[in-house]
Amino acid sequence: MALSLGTAAIVLVALLFELSRPWAAGALRSALAALHARQRAWLRGPAQIAYDPGRELRAEHRARELLRSCIDPEDWAMYRDLGFLRVWGTLGEGAGEGAAYAYLIYPHRPVVAFVPHSGLLLNEYCVAFPDDSRPYGSSRLPDSDDVLAKWMALTADERGLINDANMHLPGRQIDPDLIRRDLQRLAGWERRRAGRHAEGVRAG
Amino acid sequence: MKLLRLKPGHGEILLAEGDVEVPEQERELIEAFRRELDAGLWAAVPSASRDGRREAELVRSFDEVPRDAERVIFFPRAAGGAAPAAGGAHRTLS
């Protein structure tokens, strides 16, 4: 009796095992896939999972306010209206508007050196300010913070920034025609501002 | 005086704030300043030049920060574009 019951129990266990094997294999495969997905997500970093355009917009808004508070009001108006900043070079002859050369600062693009009175493009200086702590998965500062970092580094230590940068001929990363168009836009913008200023003086 | 740091995905964050004339607050400012410099960041003080135009000054120690500075801004060090240099300098495309 005991022998037959034991045999029946073994047969039952074997049957149950055979029946549940496909389900168990599937469950195991699912668990392994989930584990691998979690590992891949962890390697990518949490921010890429949780990219938030609203957060990036708020960051850029903050960055613009800080930039505005640091640079001259006219430079801020230039950046606001045209999307780039002009900084006069200080290592050549002349200063300010009489400087022998100047730079255009674009967000996340090379700094471009040019001759103001002829519009001749001199060089592109590739420079970035990567934050390796990657708080939200990216090392890129907000656009206006990148412009501020370039402006601070250029006005504080022009020679040091140029030495840190990789110098290329114009056209390596930014289309020279686009820069020439921007220089024309800048000239027009300055003429309009000068005209408005003159009108204001006459009216006042 | 405020110590600010430019941060991806956030804009600037306030690291520390205090009065340099109050010893305890100055100590906290100095500690925060050193922490950021040790982390490899640059520090700049926005200021005005003699001709009145705004500019920035890079500072390498808290002693170099003007006592009347309102803000010190920390930001990542500059890295040039293209391939890594032979000396191992960190370079990335801009």
Boltz contact constraints between the chains, C-beta under 6 A:
constraints:
  - contact:
      token1: [A, 55]
      token2: [B, 9]
      max_distance: 6.0
  - contact:
      token1: [A, 59]
      token2: [B, 9]
      max_distance: 6.0
  - contact:
      token1: [A, 59]
      token2: [B, 10]
      max_distance: 6.0
  - contact:
      token1: [A, 59]
      token2: [B, 11]
      max_distance: 6.0
  - contact:
      token1: [A, 62]
      token2: [B, 11]
      max_distance: 6.0
  - contact:
      token1: [A, 63]
      token2: [B, 11]
      max_distance: 6.0
  - contact:
      token1: [A, 66]
      token2: [B, 12]
      max_distance: 6.0
  - contact:
      token1: [A, 70]
      token2: [B, 46]
      max_distance: 6.0
  - contact:
      token1: [A, 71]
      token2: [B, 54]
      max_distance: 6.0
  - contact:
      token1: [A, 72]
      token2: [B, 53]
      max_distance: 6.0
  - contact:
      token1: [A, 72]
      token2: [B, 54]
      max_distance: 6.0
  - contact:
      token1: [A, 110]
      token2: [B, 94]
      max_distance: 6.0
  - contact:
      token1: [A, 126]
      token2: [B, 80]
      max_distance: 6.0
  - contact:
      token1: [A, 126]
      token2: [B, 81]
      max_distance: 6.0
  - contact:
      token1: [A, 126]
      token2: [B, 94]
      max_distance: 6.0
  - contact:
      token1: [A, 127]
      token2: [B, 78]
      max_distance: 6.0
  - contact:
      token1: [A, 127]
      token2: [B, 80]
      max_distance: 6.0
  - contact:
      token1: [A, 127]
      token2: [B, 94]
      max_distance: 6.0
  - contact:
      token1: [A, 128]
      token2: [B, 79]
      max_distance: 6.0
  - contact:
      token1: [A, 128]
      token2: [B, 92]
      max_distance: 6.0
  - contact:
      token1: [A, 128]
      token2: [B, 94]
      max_distance: 6.0
  - contact:
      token1: [A, 129]
      token2: [B, 75]
      max_distance: 6.0
  - contact:
      token1: [A, 129]
      token2: [B, 76]
      max_distance: 6.0
  - contact:
      token1: [A, 130]
      token2: [B, 76]
      max_distance: 6.0
  - contact:
      token1: [A, 130]
      token2: [B, 79]
      max_distance: 6.0
  - contact:
      token1: [A, 130]
      token2: [B, 92]
      max_distance: 6.0
  - contact:
      token1: [A, 131]
      token2: [B, 8]
      max_distance: 6.0
  - contact:
      token1: [A, 131]
      token2: [B, 76]
      max_distance: 6.0
  - contact:
      token1: [A, 135]
      token2: [B, 7]
      max_distance: 6.0
  - contact:
      token1: [A, 135]
      token2: [B, 8]
      max_distance: 6.0
  - contact:
      token1: [A, 135]
      token2: [B, 9]
      max_distance: 6.0
  - contact:
      token1: [A, 136]
      token2: [B, 9]
      max_distance: 6.0
  - contact:
      token1: [A, 138]
      token2: [B, 8]
      max_distance: 6.0
  - contact:
      token1: [A, 140]
      token2: [B, 8]
      max_distance: 6.0
  - contact:
      token1: [A, 141]
      token2: [B, 6]
      max_distance: 6.0
  - contact:
      token1: [A, 141]
      token2: [B, 8]
      max_distance: 6.0
  - contact:
      token1: [A, 142]
      token2: [B, 11]
      max_distance: 6.0
  - contact:
      token1: [A, 145]
      token2: [B, 6]
      max_distance: 6.0
  - contact:
      token1: [A, 149]
      token2: [B, 75]
      max_distance: 6.0
  - contact:
      token1: [A, 152]
      token2: [B, 44]
      max_distance: 6.0
  - contact:
      token1: [A, 152]
      token2: [B, 56]
      max_distance: 6.0
  - contact:
      token1: [A, 153]
      token2: [B, 78]
      max_distance: 6.0
  - contact:
      token1: [A, 155]
      token2: [B, 55]
      max_distance: 6.0
  - contact:
      token1: [A, 155]
      token2: [B, 56]
      max_distance: 6.0
  - contact:
      token1: [A, 156]
      token2: [B, 44]
      max_distance: 6.0
  - contact:
      token1: [A, 156]
      token2: [B, 56]
      max_distance: 6.0
  - contact:
      token1: [A, 156]
      token2: [B, 57]
      max_distance: 6.0
  - contact:
      token1: [A, 156]
      token2: [B, 58]
      max_distance: 6.0
  - contact:
      token1: [A, 157]
      token2: [B, 58]
      max_distance: 6.0
  - contact:
      token1: [A, 161]
      token2: [B, 78]
      max_distance: 6.0
  - contact:
      token1: [A, 164]
      token2: [B, 78]
      max_distance: 6.0
  - contact:
      token1: [A, 164]
      token2: [B, 80]
      max_distance: 6.0
  - contact:
      token1: [A, 165]
      token2: [B, 80]
      max_distance: 6.0
  - contact:
      token1: [A, 166]
      token2: [B, 80]
      max_distance: 6.0
  - contact:
      token1: [A, 166]
      token2: [B, 81]
      max_distance: 6.0
  - contact:
      token1: [A, 166]
      token2: [B, 82]
      max_distance: 6.0
